[in-house]
Amino acid sequence: MRAAPTLAEGFPDLSQIQIAREIHWRRWLAAAAIVVVLAAIARAFAAGQIEWSYVSRFLTAKVILEGIVNTMVMAVLAMALGIILGVVVAIMRLSPNPVLKSVAAGYTWLFRGTPLILQLLLWFNLALVFPTIGIPGLWTARAVDVMTPFLAALLGLGINQGAYTSEVMRAGMLSVDAGQYEAAQAIGMGRLRALRRIILPQAMRVVIPPLGNEFIGMVKATSLASVIQYPEVLHNAENIYYANSRVIELLIVAGCWYLLVVSILTPLQMLLERRFARGTARINR
C-alpha cells in the first residue's frame, strides 16, 4: 500500500475541515417575489369578472377551430412565399450586378421600413389605386373582386416576410467559407448550380434556427389580418364577443390556441435544428 502523502512542515492539514456552502439568498428572494407576483395575477383572474364556463365552451367551438385552421394555412403559405422571395432577394444582394443589388436593397428597405398592418391595409385597398388588374389583351378583372381578404393577407404577410428572410438567407450564405465557392468554380459549376448544390445546403445550419423563430412569429402575425376581415382565430373570436360581450373570455380562448400551436412548433424546430447539425458534422468529418 502507498503511504498517505504527508504535508510539508508549516502547512496546516485542511482535509478535515468542512466546506460551508454559500446560501444564495438573492436567488431565493427573487424566486419568492416571482411566486408572489404570479399568485397575485392568478388570484386576480380567479376573482375577476370572468365566466370560465364560456372559455371551456368556446375553446372547441366550430368557428374557433375553423379559425385556427385558417391561421395555420395562412402562416404556412405566407412563410413559403417569404422563403422563396427571401432566397431570390438574398442571391440578388450577393450578385456583382449593381442593378440587382440596388433592387434587392430597395425591396428590403421598403418592406422592413413600414408597419405590417399598414401593408395589409394597402393590399386590401389596392382597388383605390388600380381599379382593374390583369394582363392587357389576355385577362383583366376588377381589383376589388381579385383582392380578397385571403389574397391580401397572403401578399401582405408573405412579401413582408420575404424582406426579413432575405437577410437571414444572406447571413447564412455569407457564413459558408469562401473556399467552397472557389472549389465549385474549379470543378466547372455555374454560380446558381453551386448555390443550389453546395452553398445553400451548408447555409441551412445557420438559417434554420432564425427561420423557425420567424415561422412562430408568422403564426402570431396572422392575427393582424383580422383588420382586413380574414377569418383567422382572433377574427372569429372577435365576431363572437361582439355578439355576446364576453370579451376577455374569447381573448383567453384565442390565447390558449396560440400557446398550444407555439408549444407544438418549438420542439419540432429543435428536432429540425439537430438534424441539420448532424448533417453538418458528418460533412465536416
DAHUPE-V467149 format. One record per pair of residues at least 12 apart in sequence whose C-alpha atoms are under 10 Angstrom apart, sorted by the first residue. I is the first residue (numbers start at 1). J is the second residue. D is the distance in Angstrom with one decimal. If there is no record, write none. Layout:
i=I j=J d=D
i=I j=J d=D
//
This chain:
i=49 j=246 d=9.9
i=49 j=248 d=9.0
i=49 j=249 d=9.6
i=50 j=246 d=8.3
i=50 j=247 d=9.3
i=50 j=248 d=7.1
i=50 j=249 d=6.5
i=50 j=252 d=9.9
i=51 j=246 d=8.2
i=51 j=248 d=9.0
i=51 j=249 d=6.8
i=52 j=248 d=10.0
i=52 j=249 d=7.0
i=52 j=252 d=9.6
i=53 j=249 d=8.9
i=54 j=246 d=8.0
i=54 j=248 d=10.0
i=54 j=249 d=6.4
i=54 j=250 d=7.9
i=54 j=253 d=9.0
i=55 j=246 d=9.4
i=55 j=248 d=9.1
i=55 j=249 d=5.4
i=55 j=250 d=6.6
i=55 j=251 d=9.0
i=55 j=252 d=7.0
i=55 j=253 d=5.9
i=55 j=254 d=9.6
i=55 j=256 d=9.7
i=56 j=249 d=9.2
i=56 j=250 d=10.0
i=56 j=253 d=8.1
i=57 j=249 d=10.0
i=57 j=253 d=9.5
i=58 j=237 d=8.9
i=58 j=240 d=9.2
i=58 j=249 d=8.7
i=58 j=250 d=7.4
i=58 j=253 d=7.0
i=58 j=254 d=9.6
i=59 j=237 d=10.0
i=59 j=249 d=9.6
i=59 j=250 d=8.4
i=59 j=252 d=9.0
i=59 j=253 d=5.5
i=59 j=254 d=8.1
i=59 j=256 d=8.2
i=59 j=257 d=8.1
i=60 j=253 d=9.0
i=60 j=257 d=9.8
i=61 j=253 d=10.0
i=63 j=231 d=9.2
i=63 j=232 d=9.5
i=63 j=233 d=8.2
i=63 j=236 d=6.5
i=63 j=237 d=8.2
i=63 j=239 d=9.7
i=63 j=240 d=8.9
i=64 j=231 d=9.6
i=64 j=232 d=8.4
i=64 j=233 d=5.7
i=64 j=234 d=8.4
i=64 j=235 d=9.3
i=64 j=236 d=6.3
i=64 j=237 d=6.7
i=64 j=240 d=9.3
i=64 j=250 d=9.6
i=64 j=253 d=8.5
i=64 j=254 d=8.0
i=64 j=257 d=9.1
i=65 j=232 d=9.4
i=65 j=233 d=7.5
i=65 j=236 d=9.4
i=65 j=257 d=9.2
i=66 j=231 d=8.3
i=66 j=232 d=7.7
i=66 j=233 d=7.4
i=66 j=236 d=8.5
i=67 j=230 d=9.3
i=67 j=231 d=5.9
i=67 j=232 d=4.2
i=67 j=233 d=3.8
i=67 j=234 d=7.4
i=67 j=235 d=7.7
i=67 j=236 d=6.1
i=67 j=237 d=8.3
i=67 j=254 d=9.4
i=68 j=219 d=9.8
i=68 j=231 d=9.1
i=68 j=232 d=6.2
i=68 j=233 d=4.9
i=68 j=234 d=8.6
i=68 j=236 d=9.3
i=68 j=254 d=8.7
i=68 j=257 d=7.4
i=68 j=258 d=8.5
i=68 j=261 d=9.1
i=69 j=231 d=9.7
i=69 j=232 d=7.7
i=69 j=233 d=8.0
i=70 j=150 d=9.5
i=70 j=222 d=9.3
i=70 j=230 d=8.6
i=70 j=231 d=6.8
i=70 j=232 d=5.2
i=70 j=233 d=7.4
i=71 j=218 d=9.5
i=71 j=219 d=6.8
i=71 j=220 d=8.6
i=71 j=221 d=9.5
i=71 j=222 d=6.3
i=71 j=223 d=7.9
i=71 j=225 d=9.5
i=71 j=230 d=9.2
i=71 j=231 d=8.1
i=71 j=232 d=4.9
i=71 j=233 d=6.3
i=71 j=234 d=8.9
i=71 j=258 d=9.6
i=72 j=218 d=9.4
i=72 j=219 d=6.7
i=72 j=220 d=9.8
i=72 j=222 d=8.7
i=72 j=232 d=8.6
i=72 j=233 d=9.6
i=72 j=261 d=8.9
i=73 j=154 d=9.9
i=73 j=219 d=9.5
i=73 j=222 d=10.0
i=73 j=232 d=9.4
i=74 j=150 d=8.0
i=74 j=151 d=9.7
i=74 j=153 d=7.8
i=74 j=154 d=6.6
i=74 j=157 d=8.7
i=74 j=158 d=9.2
i=74 j=218 d=8.9
i=74 j=219 d=8.1
i=74 j=222 d=7.1
i=74 j=225 d=9.7
i=74 j=230 d=9.6
i=74 j=232 d=8.5
i=75 j=153 d=9.9
i=75 j=154 d=8.6
i=75 j=157 d=8.4
i=75 j=158 d=8.8
i=75 j=215 d=7.3
i=75 j=216 d=8.7
i=75 j=217 d=9.2
i=75 j=218 d=5.7
i=75 j=219 d=5.2
i=75 j=220 d=8.5
i=75 j=221 d=8.3
i=75 j=222 d=6.7
i=76 j=154 d=9.9
i=76 j=158 d=9.6
i=76 j=215 d=8.0
i=76 j=218 d=8.5
i=76 j=219 d=8.3
i=77 j=154 d=7.1
i=77 j=155 d=9.8
i=77 j=157 d=9.3
i=77 j=158 d=7.7
i=78 j=153 d=8.3
i=78 j=154 d=5.4
i=78 j=155 d=7.4
i=78 j=156 d=8.5
i=78 j=157 d=5.7
i=78 j=158 d=4.2
i=78 j=159 d=7.9
i=78 j=160 d=9.2
i=78 j=161 d=7.6
i=78 j=162 d=9.1
i=78 j=215 d=9.3
i=78 j=218 d=8.0
i=78 j=219 d=9.6
i=78 j=222 d=9.2
i=79 j=154 d=9.2
i=79 j=157 d=8.0
i=79 j=158 d=6.0
i=79 j=159 d=9.2
i=79 j=160 d=9.8
i=79 j=161 d=6.9
i=79 j=162 d=8.2
i=79 j=165 d=9.2
i=79 j=211 d=9.2
i=79 j=214 d=8.3
i=79 j=215 d=6.5
i=79 j=216 d=9.9
i=79 j=218 d=7.1
i=79 j=219 d=9.2
i=80 j=158 d=7.6
i=80 j=161 d=9.4
i=80 j=162 d=9.2
i=80 j=215 d=9.6
i=81 j=154 d=8.3
i=81 j=155 d=8.4
i=81 j=157 d=8.8
i=81 j=158 d=5.2
i=81 j=159 d=7.1
i=81 j=160 d=9.7
i=81 j=161 d=8.1
i=81 j=162 d=7.1
i=82 j=154 d=9.8
i=82 j=155 d=9.4
i=82 j=157 d=8.0
i=82 j=158 d=4.7
i=82 j=159 d=5.9
i=82 j=160 d=7.3
i=82 j=161 d=4.8
i=82 j=162 d=3.8
i=82 j=163 d=7.6
i=82 j=164 d=8.3
i=82 j=165 d=6.5
i=82 j=166 d=8.4
i=82 j=215 d=9.9
i=83 j=158 d=8.4
i=83 j=159 d=9.5
i=83 j=161 d=7.7
i=83 j=162 d=6.1
i=83 j=163 d=9.3
i=83 j=164 d=9.3
i=83 j=165 d=6.1
i=83 j=166 d=7.7
i=83 j=168 d=9.7
i=83 j=169 d=8.6
i=83 j=211 d=8.7
i=84 j=158 d=9.4
i=84 j=159 d=9.8
i=84 j=162 d=7.4
i=84 j=165 d=8.9
i=84 j=166 d=9.1
i=85 j=158 d=8.4
i=85 j=159 d=7.3
i=85 j=160 d=9.6
i=85 j=161 d=8.5
i=85 j=162 d=5.0
i=85 j=163 d=7.7
i=85 j=164 d=9.8
i=85 j=165 d=7.9
i=85 j=166 d=7.2
i=86 j=104 d=9.8
i=86 j=108 d=9.5
i=86 j=158 d=9.8
i=86 j=159 d=8.9
i=86 j=160 d=9.9
i=86 j=161 d=7.8
i=86 j=162 d=4.5
i=86 j=163 d=6.3
i=86 j=164 d=7.3
i=86 j=165 d=4.7
i=86 j=166 d=3.7
i=86 j=167 d=7.4
i=86 j=168 d=8.0
i=86 j=169 d=6.7
i=86 j=170 d=8.5
i=87 j=162 d=8.2
i=87 j=163 d=9.9
i=87 j=165 d=7.6
i=87 j=166 d=5.9
i=87 j=167 d=9.1
i=87 j=168 d=9.1
i=87 j=169 d=6.2
i=87 j=170 d=7.9
i=87 j=173 d=9.9
i=87 j=200 d=9.4
i=88 j=104 d=8.8
i=88 j=162 d=9.1
i=88 j=166 d=7.7
i=88 j=169 d=9.3
i=88 j=170 d=10.0
i=89 j=101 d=8.6
i=89 j=103 d=8.6
i=89 j=104 d=5.4
i=89 j=105 d=8.3
i=89 j=107 d=8.3
i=89 j=108 d=8.4
i=89 j=162 d=8.0
i=89 j=163 d=7.9
i=89 j=165 d=8.9
i=89 j=166 d=5.7
i=89 j=167 d=8.6
i=89 j=169 d=8.9
i=89 j=170 d=8.6
i=90 j=104 d=7.6
i=90 j=105 d=9.4
i=90 j=108 d=9.8
i=90 j=162 d=9.6
i=90 j=163 d=9.2
i=90 j=165 d=8.4
i=90 j=166 d=4.8
i=90 j=167 d=6.7
i=90 j=168 d=8.4
i=90 j=169 d=6.0
i=90 j=170 d=4.9
i=90 j=171 d=8.7
i=90 j=172 d=9.7
i=90 j=173 d=8.5
i=91 j=104 d=8.9
i=91 j=166 d=8.5
i=91 j=169 d=8.6
i=91 j=170 d=7.4
i=91 j=173 d=8.9
i=91 j=192 d=9.0
i=91 j=195 d=8.8
i=92 j=104 d=6.0
i=92 j=105 d=8.8
i=92 j=166 d=9.5
i=92 j=170 d=9.6
i=93 j=105 d=6.8
i=93 j=108 d=9.9
i=93 j=166 d=8.6
i=93 j=167 d=9.2
i=93 j=170 d=7.7
i=94 j=170 d=7.5
i=94 j=173 d=9.0
i=94 j=174 d=8.9
i=95 j=191 d=9.8
i=104 j=163 d=8.9
i=104 j=166 d=9.0
i=105 j=163 d=9.2
i=105 j=166 d=9.9
i=106 j=163 d=9.8
i=107 j=159 d=9.4
i=107 j=160 d=9.5
i=107 j=162 d=9.2
i=107 j=163 d=6.9
i=107 j=166 d=10.0
i=108 j=159 d=9.8
i=108 j=160 d=8.7
i=108 j=161 d=9.9
i=108 j=162 d=8.2
i=108 j=163 d=4.7
i=108 j=164 d=7.4
i=108 j=165 d=9.6
i=108 j=166 d=7.8
i=108 j=167 d=8.4
i=109 j=163 d=8.0
i=109 j=164 d=10.0
i=110 j=160 d=9.2
i=110 j=163 d=8.5
i=111 j=156 d=9.5
i=111 j=159 d=7.6
i=111 j=160 d=5.5
i=111 j=161 d=8.5
i=111 j=162 d=8.6
i=111 j=163 d=6.1
i=111 j=164 d=8.6
i=112 j=159 d=10.0
i=112 j=160 d=6.9
i=112 j=161 d=8.7
i=112 j=162 d=9.4
i=112 j=163 d=6.2
i=112 j=164 d=7.0
i=113 j=160 d=9.8
i=113 j=163 d=9.8
i=114 j=160 d=9.1
i=115 j=160 d=9.2
i=116 j=156 d=7.2
i=116 j=157 d=7.3
i=116 j=159 d=9.9
i=116 j=160 d=6.9
i=116 j=161 d=9.3
i=116 j=221 d=8.7
i=116 j=224 d=8.0
i=116 j=225 d=9.6
i=117 j=153 d=9.9
i=117 j=156 d=8.4
i=117 j=157 d=9.2
i=117 j=221 d=9.4
i=117 j=224 d=6.3
i=117 j=225 d=7.7
i=117 j=226 d=9.9
i=117 j=227 d=8.0
i=117 j=228 d=9.4
i=118 j=156 d=9.0
i=118 j=224 d=9.9
i=119 j=152 d=9.2
i=119 j=153 d=9.3
i=119 j=155 d=9.0
i=119 j=156 d=5.8
i=119 j=157 d=8.4
i=119 j=159 d=9.4
i=119 j=160 d=8.0
i=120 j=149 d=9.3
i=120 j=152 d=6.4
i=120 j=153 d=6.2
i=120 j=154 d=9.0
i=120 j=155 d=8.0
i=120 j=156 d=4.9
i=120 j=157 d=7.4
i=120 j=160 d=9.5
i=120 j=224 d=8.1
i=120 j=225 d=7.1
i=120 j=226 d=9.9
i=120 j=227 d=8.3
i=120 j=228 d=7.3
i=121 j=149 d=10.0
i=121 j=152 d=8.2
i=121 j=153 d=9.1
i=121 j=156 d=8.5
i=121 j=224 d=10.0
i=121 j=225 d=8.9
i=121 j=227 d=7.8
i=121 j=228 d=6.8
i=122 j=152 d=8.6
i=122 j=156 d=8.5
i=123 j=147 d=7.5
i=123 j=148 d=9.5
i=123 j=149 d=9.2
i=123 j=151 d=8.7
i=123 j=152 d=5.3
i=123 j=153 d=7.9
i=123 j=154 d=9.6
i=123 j=155 d=7.4
i=123 j=156 d=6.5
i=123 j=228 d=9.5
i=124 j=143 d=9.5
i=124 j=144 d=8.4
i=124 j=146 d=9.9
i=124 j=147 d=6.2
i=124 j=148 d=7.2
i=124 j=149 d=6.7
i=124 j=150 d=9.4
i=124 j=151 d=8.4
i=124 j=152 d=5.2
i=124 j=153 d=7.9
i=124 j=155 d=9.6
i=124 j=156 d=8.8
i=124 j=225 d=10.0
i=124 j=227 d=9.8
i=124 j=228 d=6.7
i=124 j=229 d=9.7
i=125 j=143 d=8.9
i=125 j=144 d=7.9
i=125 j=147 d=8.1
i=125 j=148 d=9.9
i=125 j=152 d=8.8
i=125 j=228 d=9.3
i=126 j=143 d=7.0
i=126 j=144 d=7.7
i=126 j=146 d=9.9
i=126 j=147 d=7.5
i=126 j=152 d=9.0
i=127 j=142 d=7.6
i=127 j=143 d=4.9
i=127 j=144 d=5.4
i=127 j=145 d=8.9
i=127 j=146 d=9.1
i=127 j=147 d=7.8
i=128 j=143 d=8.6
i=128 j=144 d=8.6
i=129 j=143 d=9.2
i=130 j=142 d=8.6
i=130 j=143 d=6.7
i=130 j=144 d=9.2
i=131 j=143 d=5.4
i=131 j=144 d=7.3
i=131 j=145 d=9.9
i=132 j=144 d=8.1
i=132 j=145 d=9.3
i=132 j=146 d=9.1
i=133 j=146 d=8.3
i=133 j=147 d=9.8
i=134 j=146 d=9.8
i=148 j=228 d=9.0
i=148 j=229 d=9.3
i=148 j=230 d=8.7
i=149 j=225 d=8.0
i=149 j=226 d=9.1
i=149 j=227 d=9.4
i=149 j=228 d=5.9
i=149 j=229 d=6.1
i=149 j=230 d=5.1
i=149 j=231 d=8.5
i=150 j=225 d=8.8
i=150 j=228 d=9.0
i=150 j=229 d=8.7
i=150 j=230 d=6.0
i=150 j=231 d=8.6
i=150 j=232 d=9.9
i=151 j=230 d=9.3
i=152 j=225 d=8.6
i=152 j=228 d=8.0
i=152 j=230 d=8.8
i=153 j=222 d=7.9
i=153 j=224 d=8.8
i=153 j=225 d=5.8
i=153 j=226 d=9.1
i=153 j=227 d=9.8
i=153 j=228 d=7.7
i=153 j=229 d=9.3
i=153 j=230 d=7.2
i=154 j=222 d=9.3
i=154 j=225 d=9.2
i=156 j=225 d=8.9
i=157 j=218 d=7.9
i=157 j=221 d=7.9
i=157 j=222 d=7.6
i=157 j=224 d=9.2
i=157 j=225 d=8.5
i=158 j=218 d=9.2
i=161 j=214 d=8.2
i=161 j=215 d=9.4
i=161 j=218 d=8.1
i=164 j=211 d=9.7
i=164 j=214 d=8.6
i=165 j=207 d=9.2
i=165 j=210 d=8.8
i=165 j=211 d=7.4
i=165 j=214 d=8.1
i=167 j=207 d=10.0
i=168 j=203 d=10.0
i=168 j=206 d=8.6
i=168 j=207 d=6.3
i=168 j=208 d=9.2
i=168 j=209 d=9.8
i=168 j=210 d=7.1
i=168 j=211 d=7.5
i=168 j=214 d=9.8
i=169 j=200 d=8.6
i=169 j=203 d=7.8
i=169 j=204 d=8.5
i=169 j=206 d=8.7
i=169 j=207 d=6.3
i=169 j=208 d=9.5
i=169 j=210 d=9.6
i=169 j=211 d=9.0
i=170 j=203 d=9.1
i=170 j=207 d=9.1
i=171 j=203 d=8.4
i=171 j=206 d=8.0
i=171 j=207 d=7.9
i=172 j=199 d=8.9
i=172 j=200 d=7.9
i=172 j=201 d=9.9
i=172 j=202 d=8.3
i=172 j=203 d=4.7
i=172 j=204 d=6.9
i=172 j=205 d=7.9
i=172 j=206 d=5.4
i=172 j=207 d=5.5
i=172 j=208 d=9.2
i=173 j=195 d=8.6
i=173 j=199 d=6.4
i=173 j=200 d=6.6
i=173 j=201 d=9.4
i=173 j=202 d=8.1
i=173 j=203 d=5.4
i=173 j=204 d=8.6
i=173 j=206 d=8.7
i=173 j=207 d=8.7
i=174 j=199 d=9.2
i=174 j=203 d=8.1
i=174 j=206 d=10.0
i=175 j=199 d=9.4
i=175 j=202 d=8.8
i=175 j=203 d=6.8
i=175 j=205 d=9.8
i=175 j=206 d=7.6
i=175 j=207 d=9.8
i=176 j=198 d=9.4
i=176 j=199 d=6.6
i=176 j=200 d=8.7
i=176 j=201 d=9.8
i=176 j=202 d=6.7
i=176 j=203 d=6.3
i=176 j=204 d=10.0
i=176 j=206 d=9.3
i=177 j=199 d=9.0
i=177 j=202 d=9.6
i=177 j=203 d=10.0
i=178 j=199 d=9.7
i=180 j=194 d=8.8
i=180 j=195 d=9.9
i=180 j=198 d=7.4
i=180 j=199 d=7.3
i=180 j=202 d=9.7
i=181 j=194 d=7.2
i=181 j=195 d=8.5
i=181 j=198 d=8.3
i=181 j=199 d=7.6
i=182 j=194 d=9.8
i=183 j=198 d=9.8
i=184 j=197 d=9.3
i=184 j=198 d=7.7
i=184 j=199 d=9.3
i=201 j=276 d=9.0
i=201 j=279 d=9.5
i=201 j=280 d=9.0
i=202 j=276 d=8.9
i=202 j=277 d=9.9
i=202 j=279 d=9.0
i=202 j=280 d=7.0
i=202 j=283 d=9.1
i=203 j=276 d=9.8
i=203 j=280 d=9.6
i=204 j=273 d=9.0
i=204 j=276 d=7.1
i=204 j=277 d=9.0
i=204 j=280 d=9.1
i=205 j=272 d=9.6
i=205 j=273 d=7.1
i=205 j=274 d=9.0
i=205 j=275 d=9.1
i=205 j=276 d=5.6
i=205 j=277 d=6.0
i=205 j=278 d=9.4
i=205 j=279 d=8.7
i=205 j=280 d=7.1
i=206 j=273 d=9.1
i=206 j=276 d=9.3
i=206 j=277 d=9.2
i=207 j=273 d=9.4
i=208 j=269 d=8.1
i=208 j=270 d=9.4
i=208 j=272 d=7.6
i=208 j=273 d=6.3
i=208 j=274 d=9.9
i=208 j=276 d=8.2
i=208 j=277 d=9.8
i=209 j=269 d=7.3
i=209 j=270 d=8.1
i=209 j=272 d=8.7
i=209 j=273 d=6.5
i=210 j=269 d=9.9
i=211 j=269 d=9.1
i=212 j=265 d=8.4
i=212 j=266 d=8.1
i=212 j=268 d=9.1
i=212 j=269 d=5.8
i=212 j=270 d=8.7
i=212 j=272 d=9.0
i=212 j=273 d=9.0
i=213 j=265 d=9.6
i=213 j=266 d=8.6
i=213 j=269 d=8.4
i=215 j=262 d=9.7
i=215 j=265 d=8.9
i=215 j=269 d=9.7
i=216 j=258 d=9.7
i=216 j=261 d=8.7
i=216 j=262 d=6.4
i=216 j=263 d=9.8
i=216 j=265 d=7.3
i=216 j=266 d=8.1
i=216 j=269 d=9.5
i=217 j=262 d=9.2
i=219 j=258 d=7.9
i=219 j=261 d=8.3
i=219 j=262 d=8.2
i=220 j=234 d=9.8
i=220 j=255 d=10.0
i=220 j=258 d=7.1
i=220 j=259 d=9.7
i=220 j=261 d=9.7
i=220 j=262 d=9.0
i=222 j=234 d=8.9
i=222 j=235 d=9.9
i=223 j=235 d=7.3
i=223 j=254 d=9.9
i=223 j=258 d=10.0
i=226 j=238 d=8.8
i=232 j=254 d=10.0
i=233 j=251 d=9.9
i=233 j=253 d=9.3
i=233 j=254 d=6.4
i=233 j=255 d=9.5
i=233 j=257 d=8.3
i=233 j=258 d=8.9
i=234 j=250 d=8.6
i=234 j=251 d=7.6
i=234 j=253 d=9.1
i=234 j=254 d=5.9
i=234 j=255 d=8.6
i=234 j=257 d=9.8
i=234 j=258 d=9.5
i=235 j=254 d=9.4
i=236 j=250 d=9.3
i=236 j=254 d=9.1
i=237 j=249 d=9.3
i=237 j=250 d=5.6
i=237 j=251 d=6.9
i=237 j=252 d=9.5
i=237 j=253 d=7.8
i=237 j=254 d=6.7
i=238 j=250 d=7.3
i=238 j=251 d=7.9
i=238 j=254 d=9.4
//
